[in-house]
Amino acid sequence: MKKKMPIDPRVRFGLKLKALRAEIGISQEALANEADLARSYVGEVETGKRNISLLNIYKLATALNVEPASLLQD
């Protein structure tokens, strides 16, 4: 039986971030502005291309008005 590879944590984080952003109904650009980050950076985080720092997790959580830990939960 072939073992299924787990999804990369960067991808999982990005999918969660994108889902929360969509749930709130704001654009990447609006989130980036609120979090004081570049829009391209937020896009790369959402696609799992960036290994996000703890500081930026806090910035994004604050901008989304959620607890930082919620961005790490499935």
N, C-alpha and C positions, 0 to 999 in steps of 0.2 A: 504494500500500500504506500503510495506516494504521500509524503508529508507536505501539507500546505504551508507555503512561506507566509510569515506574518507581514502585514502591511507595514512599510517603513513608518516609524513614529513621526517623521516630518510630514509625510503625506496625511497620516491620521490627524495630526494637529491642524494642518491646512484645511482639510475637509470640515473639521469642527468649526474652525474660524469662519469659513465661507458660509456654512449653514447658519451660524448665529448672526452673521452680518445680513444674510438674506431674510432671516426671520424678523429682524429689526427693520429691514427695508431700506438700508443705506448702501451706497455705492462704495467700491474700493477707494475711490478718491476721497469721499467724505470721511470714511474711516481713517484713512491715512492722514488727512488733515487734522482730525480730532486727536489722533495719537501722536502727532508730530513726527510722522514717518513718511518716506517717499511712497507714492502710489505703486511704483514698480516693485519696491520691496514687499509691500503687502501682497501684490500679485504673485511674487515668487514664493512667499510664505504659504499662500493658499494652494499653490501647486506642488509644495514639498521640495522646492529647489533651494530653500534656505534653511540653515540650522539656526533657528531663532534663539536669541539670548533671553535670559530671565527678565532683564529690564524691559525688553520689547514686549514680552508676554504681559507684563504689568501694564504697559502703556496701552496695548490693545484691549485688555480686559477693562481698564478704566474707561476707554472710549466707548466700549460696548455696554458699560454699566453692569458688568458681571464680575464674579469672583475669578481671579486668575486660575484657580484649580478647575473651574468649570471648562476651561479651554483644553484641559488635559484628560477629561473624562469622555468615554465613549457614549 
